[in-house]
């Protein structure tokens, strides 16, 4: 039990450090060689491979904490999921952890902010609540599919409305699934980079194009669907 506890703590610390490194590395690692980065990556892979269950639990818990407290780094965490756990496990862990974390943030907003916002902005919130009651799931689905509004902002804003918590969770899980697969897959590809030539490979180039094109495509698809729905 003591060994498991130490392994869990060590995995969380290493994953957190790696995430912080990726988030701030462009500013603080000008003198760090790619060989050093690859060594860190390989050591982390060995640690994860030696305790896969504990590592998945640690990653899942850390992801939930990041999203539930609206901390920066959800995208980095998603890429890490693909890089160190592969497409299948990465997608599974990210999909549920992001939805659970989002729901916790949603419930926090509802508990501490809803009454104040509803009281201070009664006219605006009445309009929003009416629209959500009529078309809440589709509206939320569109916000999740088209990541124009930051992830944590959607969680907090939806919390002050009267959308049902189960509707929020299920819709978020379904709407974010395709983007989750795409970004986890991006993580699997980035984890295979061993030099700058790998970074600029045709596969990675097409992946970057797809990542840029995805929000535009989903926005267009949602617009077409809404127009079709109105004409019916």
NUTI-604206 format. One record per atom (N, C-alpha, C): x, y, z; atom name; residue in one letter; residue number from 1. Coordinates in nm, 3 decimals. Atoms other than C-alpha are relative to their C-alpha. Last residue first. Example, Ala and Ser with C-alpha at 12.3 -4.5 7.8 and 13.67 -1.06 7.14 Angstrom:
# NUTI-604206
-0.082/-0.119/-0.006/N/S/2
1.367/-0.106/0.714/CA/S/2
-0.077/0.109/0.073/C/S/2
0.089/-0.119/0.000/N/A/1
1.230/-0.450/0.780/CA/A/1
0.090/0.120/0.000/C/A/1
# end
This chain:
# NUTI-604206
0.094/0.114/-0.014/N/X/232
-3.872/2.277/-4.065/CA/X/232
-0.128/0.043/0.073/C/X/232
0.090/0.007/0.116/N/X/231
-3.696/2.593/-4.181/CA/X/231
-0.104/-0.111/0.012/C/X/231
0.094/-0.111/-0.001/N/X/230
-3.550/2.662/-3.835/CA/X/230
-0.101/-0.009/-0.115/C/X/230
0.097/0.022/-0.107/N/X/229
-3.395/2.315/-3.815/CA/X/229
-0.104/0.111/0.004/C/X/229
0.090/0.106/0.044/N/X/228
-3.223/2.352/-4.152/CA/X/228
-0.110/-0.022/0.103/C/X/228
0.083/-0.057/0.107/N/X/227
-3.075/2.684/-4.044/CA/X/227
-0.101/-0.101/-0.051/C/X/227
0.095/-0.093/-0.061/N/X/226
-2.956/2.528/-3.716/CA/X/226
-0.092/0.062/-0.105/C/X/226
0.101/0.075/-0.074/N/X/225
-2.798/2.232/-3.896/CA/X/225
-0.106/0.092/0.060/C/X/225
0.089/0.065/0.098/N/X/224
-2.619/2.452/-4.149/CA/X/224
-0.112/-0.075/0.070/C/X/224
0.079/-0.105/0.065/N/X/223
-2.479/2.673/-3.871/CA/X/223
-0.099/-0.060/-0.101/C/X/223
0.104/-0.042/-0.094/N/X/222
-2.368/2.370/-3.669/CA/X/222
-0.089/0.107/-0.059/C/X/222
0.097/0.110/-0.012/N/X/221
-2.184/2.227/-3.971/CA/X/221
-0.113/0.038/0.095/C/X/221
0.081/0.002/0.121/N/X/220
-2.016/2.562/-4.043/CA/X/220
-0.108/-0.108/0.009/C/X/220
0.084/-0.120/-0.002/N/X/219
-1.894/2.594/-3.684/CA/X/219
-0.093/0.003/-0.120/C/X/219
0.109/0.025/-0.096/N/X/218
-1.773/2.233/-3.688/CA/X/218
-0.094/0.120/0.008/C/X/218
0.091/0.101/0.056/N/X/217
-1.573/2.292/-4.008/CA/X/217
-0.119/-0.024/0.094/C/X/217
0.075/-0.061/0.110/N/X/216
-1.419/2.616/-3.882/CA/X/216
-0.104/-0.097/-0.056/C/X/216
0.100/-0.094/-0.053/N/X/215
-1.321/2.459/-3.548/CA/X/215
-0.085/0.064/-0.109/C/X/215
0.108/0.064/-0.075/N/X/214
-1.163/2.157/-3.728/CA/X/214
-0.102/0.099/0.057/C/X/214
0.122/0.005/0.080/N/X/213
-0.958/2.350/-3.986/CA/X/213
-0.120/-0.049/0.080/C/X/213
0.047/-0.135/0.029/N/X/212
-0.681/2.456/-3.751/CA/X/212
-0.133/0.002/-0.073/C/X/212
0.030/-0.064/-0.128/N/X/211
-0.638/2.109/-3.603/CA/X/211
-0.052/0.143/-0.020/C/X/211
0.128/0.055/-0.047/N/X/210
-0.660/1.959/-3.952/CA/X/210
-0.043/0.064/0.131/C/X/210
0.105/-0.057/0.087/N/X/209
-0.383/2.187/-4.080/CA/X/209
-0.138/-0.045/0.048/C/X/209
0.015/-0.139/-0.041/N/X/208
-0.166/2.092/-3.781/CA/X/208
-0.108/0.070/-0.083/C/X/208
0.067/-0.001/-0.130/N/X/207
-0.229/1.723/-3.854/CA/X/207
-0.023/0.144/0.047/C/X/207
0.142/0.022/0.026/N/X/206
-0.142/1.771/-4.221/CA/X/206
-0.080/0.001/0.130/C/X/206
0.050/-0.119/0.069/N/X/205
0.193/1.921/-4.118/CA/X/205
-0.150/-0.012/-0.026/C/X/205
0.024/-0.102/-0.100/N/X/204
0.247/1.642/-3.869/CA/X/204
-0.052/0.129/-0.062/C/X/204
0.109/0.044/-0.087/N/X/203
0.203/1.379/-4.137/CA/X/203
-0.033/0.106/0.104/C/X/203
0.130/-0.019/0.066/N/X/202
0.415/1.571/-4.390/CA/X/202
-0.118/-0.040/0.088/C/X/202
0.034/0.108/0.092/N/X/201
0.708/1.585/-4.141/CA/X/201
-0.136/0.025/-0.065/C/X/201
0.042/-0.058/0.128/N/X/200
0.803/1.921/-3.990/CA/X/200
-0.034/-0.106/-0.104/C/X/200
0.103/-0.101/-0.026/N/X/199
0.819/1.797/-3.630/CA/X/199
-0.057/0.055/-0.129/C/X/199
0.125/0.070/-0.031/N/X/198
1.006/1.485/-3.740/CA/X/198
-0.114/0.099/0.021/C/X/198
0.049/0.055/0.126/N/X/197
1.273/1.702/-3.905/CA/X/197
-0.132/-0.076/0.021/C/X/197
0.078/-0.103/0.069/N/X/196
1.308/1.899/-3.582/CA/X/196
-0.055/-0.050/-0.133/C/X/196
-0.083/-0.110/0.048/N/X/195
1.418/1.588/-3.391/CA/X/195
-0.089/0.097/-0.076/C/X/195
-0.134/0.018/-0.054/N/X/194
1.280/1.290/-3.199/CA/X/194
0.098/0.109/-0.046/C/X/194
-0.100/-0.093/0.053/N/X/193
0.908/1.347/-3.245/CA/X/193
0.133/-0.020/0.070/C/X/193
-0.095/0.074/0.083/N/X/192
0.704/1.036/-3.167/CA/X/192
0.110/0.090/-0.058/C/X/192
-0.086/0.079/-0.087/N/X/191
0.521/1.198/-2.874/CA/X/191
0.106/-0.077/-0.078/C/X/191
-0.104/-0.086/-0.055/N/X/190
0.388/1.463/-3.111/CA/X/190
0.097/-0.079/0.088/C/X/190
-0.095/-0.031/0.106/N/X/189
0.200/1.194/-3.302/CA/X/189
0.115/0.086/0.052/C/X/189
-0.072/0.123/0.037/N/X/188
0.031/1.044/-2.999/CA/X/188
0.105/0.028/-0.107/C/X/188
-0.098/0.032/-0.103/N/X/187
-0.054/1.393/-2.874/CA/X/187
0.080/-0.125/-0.031/C/X/187
-0.111/-0.094/0.019/N/X/186
-0.220/1.483/-3.201/CA/X/186
0.109/-0.027/0.103/C/X/186
-0.079/0.053/0.112/N/X/185
-0.428/1.167/-3.162/CA/X/185
0.119/0.091/-0.029/C/X/185
-0.074/0.114/-0.055/N/X/184
-0.537/1.295/-2.821/CA/X/184
0.086/-0.063/-0.109/C/X/184
-0.114/-0.054/-0.075/N/X/183
-0.625/1.626/-2.986/CA/X/183
0.080/-0.110/0.069/C/X/183
-0.094/-0.070/0.088/N/X/182
-0.842/1.464/-3.255/CA/X/182
0.124/0.047/0.077/C/X/182
-0.071/0.097/0.082/N/X/181
-1.009/1.214/-3.024/CA/X/181
0.108/0.067/-0.083/C/X/181
-0.088/0.077/-0.089/N/X/180
-1.096/1.486/-2.774/CA/X/180
0.082/-0.100/-0.080/C/X/180
-0.120/-0.083/-0.021/N/X/179
-1.232/1.710/-3.051/CA/X/179
0.099/-0.072/0.090/C/X/179
-0.076/-0.003/0.126/N/X/178
-1.469/1.430/-3.153/CA/X/178
0.127/0.083/0.013/C/X/178
-0.063/0.127/0.030/N/X/177
-1.576/1.364/-2.794/CA/X/177
0.085/0.004/-0.127/C/X/177
-0.146/-0.012/-0.004/N/X/176
-1.637/1.722/-2.685/CA/X/176
0.072/-0.124/-0.050/C/X/176
-0.046/-0.108/0.088/N/X/175
-2.002/1.732/-2.794/CA/X/175
0.152/0.008/-0.006/C/X/175
0.020/0.033/0.141/N/X/174
-2.090/1.393/-2.648/CA/X/174
0.062/0.104/-0.092/C/X/174
-0.076/0.122/0.032/N/X/173
-1.939/1.453/-2.304/CA/X/173
-0.010/-0.033/-0.149/C/X/173
-0.142/-0.033/0.004/N/X/172
-2.065/1.810/-2.285/CA/X/172
0.083/-0.120/-0.042/C/X/172
-0.025/-0.080/0.120/N/X/171
-2.418/1.707/-2.380/CA/X/171
0.148/0.034/-0.013/C/X/171
0.012/0.088/0.117/N/X/170
-2.421/1.430/-2.119/CA/X/170
0.033/0.076/-0.128/C/X/170
-0.104/0.102/0.003/N/X/169
-2.287/1.652/-1.840/CA/X/169
-0.004/-0.082/-0.129/C/X/169
-0.132/-0.062/0.018/N/X/168
-2.498/1.960/-1.910/CA/X/168
0.109/-0.106/-0.015/C/X/168
-0.005/-0.046/0.140/N/X/167
-2.817/1.761/-1.957/CA/X/167
0.137/0.060/-0.030/C/X/167
-0.018/0.121/0.080/N/X/166
-2.747/1.585/-1.626/CA/X/166
0.007/0.034/-0.148/C/X/166
-0.138/0.046/-0.012/N/X/165
-2.694/1.921/-1.454/CA/X/165
0.026/-0.124/-0.084/C/X/165
-0.013/0.112/-0.093/N/X/164
-3.023/2.062/-1.582/CA/X/164
0.142/-0.055/-0.001/C/X/164
-0.013/0.125/0.073/N/X/163
-3.000/2.403/-1.751/CA/X/163
0.025/-0.113/0.100/C/X/163
0.082/0.103/-0.063/N/X/162
-3.117/2.677/-1.515/CA/X/162
0.002/-0.131/-0.080/C/X/162
0.129/0.017/0.066/N/X/161
-2.841/2.928/-1.592/CA/X/161
-0.078/-0.111/0.071/C/X/161
0.092/-0.103/-0.050/N/X/160
-2.564/3.036/-1.357/CA/X/160
-0.134/-0.003/-0.072/C/X/160
0.035/0.021/-0.140/N/X/159
-2.373/2.712/-1.408/CA/X/159
-0.099/0.100/0.053/C/X/159
0.112/0.095/-0.006/N/X/158
-2.387/2.742/-1.787/CA/X/158
-0.044/-0.024/0.144/C/X/158
0.120/-0.067/0.050/N/X/157
-2.171/3.053/-1.760/CA/X/157
-0.122/-0.091/0.007/C/X/157
0.046/-0.098/-0.097/N/X/156
-1.912/2.885/-1.537/CA/X/156
-0.130/0.067/-0.044/C/X/156
0.039/0.067/-0.124/N/X/155
-1.870/2.575/-1.752/CA/X/155
-0.062/0.098/0.099/C/X/155
0.126/0.070/0.026/N/X/154
-1.871/2.772/-2.078/CA/X/154
-0.050/-0.067/0.128/C/X/154
0.104/-0.103/0.002/N/X/153
-1.602/3.001/-1.936/CA/X/153
-0.137/-0.062/-0.024/C/X/153
0.040/-0.028/-0.138/N/X/152
-1.385/2.701/-1.842/CA/X/152
-0.110/0.107/0.006/C/X/152
0.063/0.114/-0.067/N/X/151
-1.375/2.569/-2.200/CA/X/151
-0.053/0.038/0.138/C/X/151
-0.086/0.094/-0.075/N/X/150
-1.290/2.903/-2.360/CA/X/150
-0.081/-0.103/0.078/C/X/150
0.003/-0.038/-0.140/N/X/149
-1.552/3.052/-2.598/CA/X/149
0.085/-0.101/0.078/C/X/149
-0.028/-0.143/0.005/N/X/148
-1.458/2.999/-2.962/CA/X/148
0.006/0.056/0.142/C/X/148
-0.072/-0.052/-0.117/N/X/147
-1.428/2.621/-2.918/CA/X/147
0.041/0.146/-0.012/C/X/147
-0.074/-0.112/0.059/N/X/146
-1.700/2.530/-3.171/CA/X/146
0.073/0.073/0.113/C/X/146
-0.055/0.043/0.129/N/X/145
-1.824/2.184/-3.072/CA/X/145
0.085/0.109/-0.065/C/X/145
-0.106/0.099/-0.021/N/X/144
-1.867/2.275/-2.705/CA/X/144
0.066/-0.039/-0.132/C/X/144
-0.111/-0.064/-0.070/N/X/143
-2.059/2.596/-2.771/CA/X/143
0.116/-0.095/0.018/C/X/143
-0.068/-0.090/0.093/N/X/142
-2.274/2.421/-3.032/CA/X/142
0.119/0.069/0.065/C/X/142
-0.072/0.085/0.095/N/X/141
-2.360/2.137/-2.794/CA/X/141
0.080/0.087/-0.098/C/X/141
-0.123/0.044/-0.068/N/X/140
-2.453/2.392/-2.529/CA/X/140
0.085/-0.085/-0.094/C/X/140
-0.080/-0.120/-0.021/N/X/139
-2.704/2.552/-2.766/CA/X/139
0.134/-0.035/0.065/C/X/139
-0.058/-0.036/0.129/N/X/138
-2.832/2.213/-2.880/CA/X/138
0.091/0.122/0.013/C/X/138
-0.101/0.100/0.035/N/X/137
-2.882/2.098/-2.521/CA/X/137
0.069/0.035/-0.131/C/X/137
-0.121/-0.005/-0.081/N/X/136
-3.057/2.419/-2.419/CA/X/136
0.109/-0.095/-0.043/C/X/136
-0.103/0.059/0.085/N/X/135
-3.307/2.457/-2.701/CA/X/135
0.134/-0.011/0.071/C/X/135
0.052/0.043/0.130/N/X/134
-3.638/2.557/-2.546/CA/X/134
0.102/-0.080/-0.078/C/X/134
0.109/0.093/-0.026/N/X/133
-3.530/2.571/-2.182/CA/X/133
-0.054/-0.057/-0.130/C/X/133
-0.058/0.127/-0.042/N/X/132
-3.201/2.725/-2.290/CA/X/132
-0.108/-0.105/0.027/C/X/132
-0.063/0.063/0.117/N/X/131
-3.377/2.999/-2.484/CA/X/131
0.057/-0.137/0.035/C/X/131
0.108/0.038/0.093/N/X/130
-3.605/3.081/-2.192/CA/X/130
0.056/-0.072/-0.121/C/X/130
0.065/0.120/-0.054/N/X/129
-3.313/3.073/-1.948/CA/X/129
-0.113/-0.049/-0.090/C/X/129
-0.091/0.114/0.017/N/X/128
-3.117/3.317/-2.165/CA/X/128
-0.066/-0.129/0.047/C/X/128
-0.010/0.030/0.144/N/X/127
-3.407/3.559/-2.193/CA/X/127
0.085/-0.124/-0.023/C/X/127
0.131/0.054/0.038/N/X/126
-3.477/3.544/-1.818/CA/X/126
0.000/-0.039/-0.147/C/X/126
0.003/0.141/-0.036/N/X/125
-3.104/3.582/-1.751/CA/X/125
-0.135/-0.064/-0.034/C/X/125
-0.089/0.076/0.087/N/X/124
-3.089/3.908/-1.944/CA/X/124
-0.009/-0.149/0.029/C/X/124
0.052/-0.004/0.137/N/X/123
-3.394/4.052/-1.772/CA/X/123
0.084/-0.086/-0.093/C/X/123
0.124/0.078/0.017/N/X/122
-3.297/3.940/-1.421/CA/X/122
-0.051/-0.004/-0.143/C/X/122
0.031/-0.014/0.142/N/X/121
-2.933/4.058/-1.429/CA/X/121
-0.128/-0.078/-0.034/C/X/121
-0.058/-0.124/0.053/N/X/120
-2.841/4.127/-1.067/CA/X/120
-0.037/0.025/-0.146/C/X/120
0.058/-0.116/-0.069/N/X/119
-3.075/3.867/-0.913/CA/X/119
0.050/0.132/-0.061/C/X/119
0.143/-0.007/0.033/N/X/118
-2.996/3.588/-1.160/CA/X/118
-0.064/0.124/0.061/C/X/118
0.012/-0.041/0.140/N/X/117
-2.625/3.666/-1.127/CA/X/117
-0.146/0.013/-0.040/C/X/117
-0.047/-0.137/0.014/N/X/116
-2.633/3.656/-0.745/CA/X/116
-0.018/0.050/-0.144/C/X/116
0.098/-0.090/-0.059/N/X/115
-2.849/3.344/-0.732/CA/X/115
0.039/0.146/-0.017/C/X/115
0.126/-0.004/0.073/N/X/114
-2.627/3.157/-0.977/CA/X/114
-0.098/0.103/0.057/C/X/114
0.019/-0.116/0.087/N/X/113
-2.285/3.247/-0.837/CA/X/113
-0.140/0.015/-0.057/C/X/113
-0.047/-0.126/-0.058/N/X/112
-2.202/3.023/-0.539/CA/X/112
-0.031/0.125/-0.084/C/X/112
0.015/-0.010/-0.145/N/X/111
-2.385/2.695/-0.592/CA/X/111
0.032/0.140/0.050/C/X/111
0.143/0.000/-0.036/N/X/110
-2.436/2.719/-0.967/CA/X/110
-0.019/0.024/0.149/C/X/110
0.059/-0.125/0.048/N/X/109
-2.075/2.819/-1.030/CA/X/109
-0.146/0.010/0.040/C/X/109
-0.056/-0.106/-0.083/N/X/108
-1.950/2.533/-0.814/CA/X/108
-0.060/0.134/-0.038/C/X/108
0.071/0.005/-0.128/N/X/107
-2.188/2.294/-0.990/CA/X/107
0.052/0.106/0.097/C/X/107
0.139/-0.041/0.024/N/X/106
-2.053/2.397/-1.333/CA/X/106
-0.076/0.006/0.133/C/X/106
-0.008/-0.146/0.015/N/X/105
-1.693/2.365/-1.212/CA/X/105
-0.139/0.059/-0.019/C/X/105
-0.033/-0.050/-0.133/N/X/104
-1.775/2.010/-1.092/CA/X/104
0.009/0.153/-0.003/C/X/104
0.124/0.005/-0.079/N/X/103
-1.949/1.941/-1.424/CA/X/103
0.025/0.049/0.142/C/X/103
0.088/-0.109/0.045/N/X/102
-1.644/2.056/-1.621/CA/X/102
-0.127/0.006/0.083/C/X/102
-0.057/-0.125/-0.049/N/X/101
-1.421/1.827/-1.415/CA/X/101
-0.085/0.120/-0.038/C/X/101
0.020/-0.002/-0.146/N/X/100
-1.650/1.531/-1.481/CA/X/100
0.053/0.131/0.059/C/X/100
0.143/-0.019/-0.025/N/X/99
-1.664/1.608/-1.854/CA/X/99
-0.031/0.007/0.149/C/X/99
0.038/-0.136/0.038/N/X/98
-1.288/1.660/-1.882/CA/X/98
-0.147/0.027/0.029/C/X/98
-0.058/-0.096/-0.095/N/X/97
-1.209/1.346/-1.682/CA/X/97
-0.041/0.143/-0.033/C/X/97
0.072/0.002/-0.127/N/X/96
-1.454/1.132/-1.880/CA/X/96
0.055/0.102/0.099/C/X/96
0.142/-0.021/0.022/N/X/95
-1.330/1.222/-2.228/CA/X/95
-0.076/0.008/0.133/C/X/95
0.027/-0.142/0.021/N/X/94
-0.966/1.261/-2.124/CA/X/94
-0.150/0.027/-0.011/C/X/94
-0.031/-0.077/-0.121/N/X/93
-0.938/0.914/-1.974/CA/X/93
-0.038/0.147/-0.016/C/X/93
0.089/0.042/-0.108/N/X/92
-1.115/0.734/-2.259/CA/X/92
0.021/0.085/0.125/C/X/92
0.135/-0.049/0.029/N/X/91
-0.935/0.929/-2.530/CA/X/91
-0.096/-0.031/0.113/C/X/91
-0.001/-0.145/-0.008/N/X/90
-0.594/0.869/-2.375/CA/X/90
-0.137/0.060/-0.022/C/X/90
0.006/-0.038/-0.141/N/X/89
-0.669/0.503/-2.315/CA/X/89
0.000/0.151/0.016/C/X/89
0.116/0.059/-0.067/N/X/88
-0.756/0.443/-2.681/CA/X/88
-0.011/0.048/0.145/C/X/88
0.127/-0.052/0.048/N/X/87
-0.519/0.688/-2.853/CA/X/87
-0.118/-0.054/0.079/C/X/87
0.049/0.051/0.128/N/X/86
-0.207/0.618/-2.652/CA/X/86
-0.139/0.050/-0.033/C/X/86
0.095/0.110/-0.022/N/X/85
-0.134/0.663/-2.281/CA/X/85
-0.058/-0.055/-0.130/C/X/85
-0.047/0.100/-0.097/N/X/84
0.181/0.877/-2.277/CA/X/84
-0.095/-0.116/0.022/C/X/84
-0.144/0.028/0.007/N/X/83
0.153/1.107/-2.579/CA/X/83
0.041/-0.118/0.087/C/X/83
-0.032/0.074/0.121/N/X/82
-0.224/1.090/-2.615/CA/X/82
0.145/-0.043/-0.004/C/X/82
0.074/0.125/-0.003/N/X/81
-0.287/1.186/-2.255/CA/X/81
0.029/-0.086/-0.122/C/X/81
-0.076/0.093/-0.082/N/X/80
-0.010/1.445/-2.270/CA/X/80
-0.069/-0.136/0.008/C/X/80
-0.113/0.045/0.082/N/X/79
-0.190/1.614/-2.558/CA/X/79
0.086/-0.100/0.077/C/X/79
0.055/0.088/0.103/N/X/78
-0.505/1.628/-2.346/CA/X/78
0.110/-0.056/-0.089/C/X/78
0.030/0.128/-0.064/N/X/77
-0.313/1.767/-2.048/CA/X/77
-0.056/-0.099/-0.101/C/X/77
-0.127/0.067/-0.023/N/X/76
-0.169/2.040/-2.270/CA/X/76
-0.022/-0.137/0.062/C/X/76
-0.048/0.045/0.132/N/X/75
-0.518/2.129/-2.387/CA/X/75
0.132/-0.075/0.013/C/X/75
0.080/0.115/0.042/N/X/74
-0.648/2.137/-2.028/CA/X/74
0.047/-0.054/-0.136/C/X/74
-0.077/0.121/0.029/N/X/73
-0.355/2.357/-1.919/CA/X/73
-0.080/-0.120/-0.045/C/X/73
-0.048/0.011/0.138/N/X/72
-0.497/2.663/-1.750/CA/X/72
0.073/-0.132/-0.020/C/X/72
-0.140/-0.034/0.015/N/X/71
-0.684/2.604/-1.422/CA/X/71
0.041/-0.009/-0.148/C/X/71
-0.016/-0.092/0.113/N/X/70
-1.063/2.612/-1.418/CA/X/70
0.144/0.049/-0.014/C/X/70
-0.043/-0.128/-0.056/N/X/69
-1.070/2.449/-1.071/CA/X/69
0.027/0.104/-0.109/C/X/69
0.100/-0.040/-0.100/N/X/68
-1.280/2.157/-1.203/CA/X/68
0.036/0.133/0.065/C/X/68
0.124/-0.051/0.061/N/X/67
-1.071/2.134/-1.519/CA/X/67
-0.101/0.049/0.102/C/X/67
-0.029/-0.112/0.090/N/X/66
-0.726/2.108/-1.357/CA/X/66
-0.129/0.060/-0.055/C/X/66
-0.034/-0.116/-0.082/N/X/65
-0.851/1.888/-1.072/CA/X/65
0.022/0.124/-0.087/C/X/65
0.123/-0.046/-0.064/N/X/64
-1.024/1.647/-1.311/CA/X/64
0.027/0.124/0.084/C/X/64
0.080/-0.065/0.104/N/X/63
-0.707/1.625/-1.521/CA/X/63
-0.129/0.055/0.060/C/X/63
-0.060/-0.130/0.028/N/X/62
-0.496/1.553/-1.213/CA/X/62
-0.080/0.076/-0.103/C/X/62
0.025/-0.088/-0.115/N/X/61
-0.730/1.275/-1.105/CA/X/61
0.053/0.140/-0.024/C/X/61
0.143/-0.029/-0.003/N/X/60
-0.727/1.113/-1.450/CA/X/60
-0.032/0.099/0.112/C/X/60
0.028/-0.093/0.111/N/X/59
-0.348/1.137/-1.473/CA/X/59
-0.146/0.043/0.002/C/X/59
-0.063/-0.128/-0.034/N/X/58
-0.303/0.979/-1.129/CA/X/58
-0.030/0.105/-0.107/C/X/58
0.078/-0.061/-0.109/N/X/57
-0.554/0.703/-1.203/CA/X/57
0.055/0.138/0.036/C/X/57
0.127/-0.045/0.058/N/X/56
-0.386/0.632/-1.537/CA/X/56
-0.087/0.068/0.105/C/X/56
-0.028/-0.116/0.084/N/X/55
-0.043/0.621/-1.370/CA/X/55
-0.128/0.055/-0.063/C/X/55
-0.022/-0.114/-0.088/N/X/54
-0.165/0.390/-1.095/CA/X/54
0.021/0.127/-0.081/C/X/54
0.128/-0.030/-0.066/N/X/53
-0.304/0.149/-1.353/CA/X/53
0.012/0.123/0.089/C/X/53
0.100/-0.059/0.089/N/X/52
0.004/0.164/-1.578/CA/X/52
-0.131/0.039/0.069/C/X/52
0.120/-0.002/-0.085/N/X/51
0.270/0.115/-1.308/CA/X/51
-0.116/0.061/-0.079/C/X/51
-0.024/0.085/-0.116/N/X/50
0.598/0.022/-1.478/CA/X/50
-0.119/-0.007/0.094/C/X/50
0.007/0.140/0.040/N/X/49
0.481/0.158/-1.813/CA/X/49
0.020/-0.095/0.118/C/X/49
0.140/0.033/0.028/N/X/48
0.411/0.496/-1.657/CA/X/48
-0.015/-0.147/-0.035/C/X/48
0.073/-0.004/-0.127/N/X/47
0.757/0.521/-1.503/CA/X/47
-0.145/-0.041/-0.020/C/X/47
-0.039/0.118/-0.078/N/X/46
0.924/0.407/-1.826/CA/X/46
-0.076/-0.006/0.132/C/X/46
0.062/0.117/0.062/N/X/45
0.726/0.665/-2.023/CA/X/45
0.033/-0.127/0.078/C/X/45
0.140/-0.002/-0.040/N/X/44
0.834/0.934/-1.778/CA/X/44
-0.076/-0.118/-0.059/C/X/44
0.005/0.039/-0.141/N/X/43
1.197/0.838/-1.824/CA/X/43
-0.144/-0.003/0.050/C/X/43
-0.022/0.145/-0.008/N/X/42
1.157/0.847/-2.203/CA/X/42
-0.007/-0.050/0.145/C/X/42
0.115/0.070/0.056/N/X/41
1.004/1.195/-2.196/CA/X/41
0.014/-0.151/0.016/C/X/41
0.111/-0.016/-0.096/N/X/40
1.271/1.331/-1.962/CA/X/40
-0.123/-0.077/-0.048/C/X/40
-0.035/0.082/-0.116/N/X/39
1.544/1.189/-2.188/CA/X/39
-0.111/0.006/0.104/C/X/39
0.029/0.139/0.036/N/X/38
1.372/1.334/-2.494/CA/X/38
0.032/-0.094/0.115/C/X/38
0.145/0.018/0.004/N/X/37
1.366/1.678/-2.334/CA/X/37
-0.037/-0.145/-0.031/C/X/37
0.048/-0.003/-0.138/N/X/36
1.735/1.654/-2.246/CA/X/36
-0.150/-0.024/0.006/C/X/36
-0.040/0.128/-0.061/N/X/35
1.823/1.547/-2.602/CA/X/35
-0.048/-0.007/0.145/C/X/35
0.106/0.095/0.030/N/X/34
1.620/1.842/-2.735/CA/X/34
0.033/-0.137/0.058/C/X/34
-0.012/0.069/0.128/N/X/33
1.865/2.070/-2.560/CA/X/33
-0.116/-0.096/-0.020/C/X/33
0.022/0.144/-0.020/N/X/32
1.776/2.313/-2.283/CA/X/32
0.000/-0.069/-0.136/C/X/32
-0.129/0.070/-0.002/N/X/31
1.934/2.656/-2.325/CA/X/31
-0.014/-0.150/0.019/C/X/31
-0.076/-0.031/0.120/N/X/30
1.620/2.840/-2.437/CA/X/30
0.129/-0.080/-0.009/C/X/30
-0.086/0.112/0.037/N/X/29
1.417/2.662/-2.175/CA/X/29
0.082/0.026/-0.125/C/X/29
-0.104/0.025/-0.099/N/X/28
1.240/2.932/-1.972/CA/X/28
0.101/-0.107/-0.043/C/X/28
-0.056/-0.121/-0.060/N/X/27
0.998/3.111/-2.204/CA/X/27
0.122/-0.028/0.087/C/X/27
-0.048/-0.089/0.105/N/X/26
0.905/2.837/-2.447/CA/X/26
0.068/0.124/0.057/C/X/26
-0.132/0.035/0.050/N/X/25
0.889/2.596/-2.155/CA/X/25
0.056/0.093/-0.105/C/X/25
-0.089/-0.114/-0.016/N/X/24
0.601/2.767/-1.981/CA/X/24
0.138/-0.022/-0.061/C/X/24
0.072/-0.128/0.002/N/X/23
0.309/2.545/-2.075/CA/X/23
0.094/0.120/0.001/C/X/23
0.050/-0.025/0.133/N/X/22
0.522/2.243/-2.170/CA/X/22
-0.070/0.135/-0.010/C/X/22
-0.115/-0.021/0.090/N/X/21
0.720/2.260/-1.847/CA/X/21
-0.049/0.033/-0.141/C/X/21
-0.049/-0.135/-0.023/N/X/20
0.405/2.306/-1.642/CA/X/20
0.116/0.033/-0.092/C/X/20
0.101/-0.092/0.052/N/X/19
0.258/1.993/-1.801/CA/X/19
0.045/0.145/0.018/C/X/19
-0.009/0.005/0.146/N/X/18
0.580/1.799/-1.738/CA/X/18
-0.100/0.097/-0.065/C/X/18
-0.122/-0.071/0.040/N/X/17
0.588/1.912/-1.377/CA/X/17
0.015/0.005/-0.152/C/X/17
0.023/-0.142/-0.023/N/X/16
0.226/1.809/-1.327/CA/X/16
0.121/0.081/-0.043/C/X/16
0.094/-0.047/0.102/N/X/15
0.291/1.471/-1.486/CA/X/15
-0.025/0.150/0.014/C/X/15
-0.070/-0.002/0.129/N/X/14
0.601/1.419/-1.272/CA/X/14
-0.090/0.051/-0.111/C/X/14
-0.102/-0.106/-0.001/N/X/13
0.426/1.520/-0.950/CA/X/13
0.068/0.011/-0.136/C/X/13
0.069/-0.129/0.004/N/X/12
0.119/1.308/-1.023/CA/X/12
0.100/0.115/-0.009/C/X/12
0.056/-0.016/0.134/N/X/11
0.335/1.005/-1.107/CA/X/11
-0.069/0.134/-0.014/C/X/11
-0.109/-0.026/0.093/N/X/10
0.542/1.043/-0.790/CA/X/10
-0.052/0.026/-0.141/C/X/10
-0.049/-0.137/-0.022/N/X/9
0.234/1.075/-0.572/CA/X/9
0.109/0.036/-0.100/C/X/9
0.105/-0.092/0.042/N/X/8
0.077/0.763/-0.721/CA/X/8
0.047/0.144/0.013/C/X/8
0.004/0.000/0.146/N/X/7
0.400/0.563/-0.694/CA/X/7
-0.103/0.099/-0.053/C/X/7
-0.117/-0.073/0.048/N/X/6
0.442/0.667/-0.331/CA/X/6
0.002/0.008/-0.153/C/X/6
0.018/-0.140/-0.031/N/X/5
0.087/0.558/-0.252/CA/X/5
0.117/0.085/-0.051/C/X/5
0.099/-0.054/0.094/N/X/4
0.134/0.228/-0.435/CA/X/4
-0.019/0.150/0.021/C/X/4
-0.066/-0.010/0.131/N/X/3
0.455/0.157/-0.240/CA/X/3
-0.093/0.059/-0.104/C/X/3
-0.091/-0.114/-0.005/N/X/2
0.284/0.238/0.090/CA/X/2
0.069/0.021/-0.134/C/X/2
0.083/-0.120/0.000/N/X/1
0.000/0.000/0.000/CA/X/1
0.087/0.126/0.000/C/X/1
# end
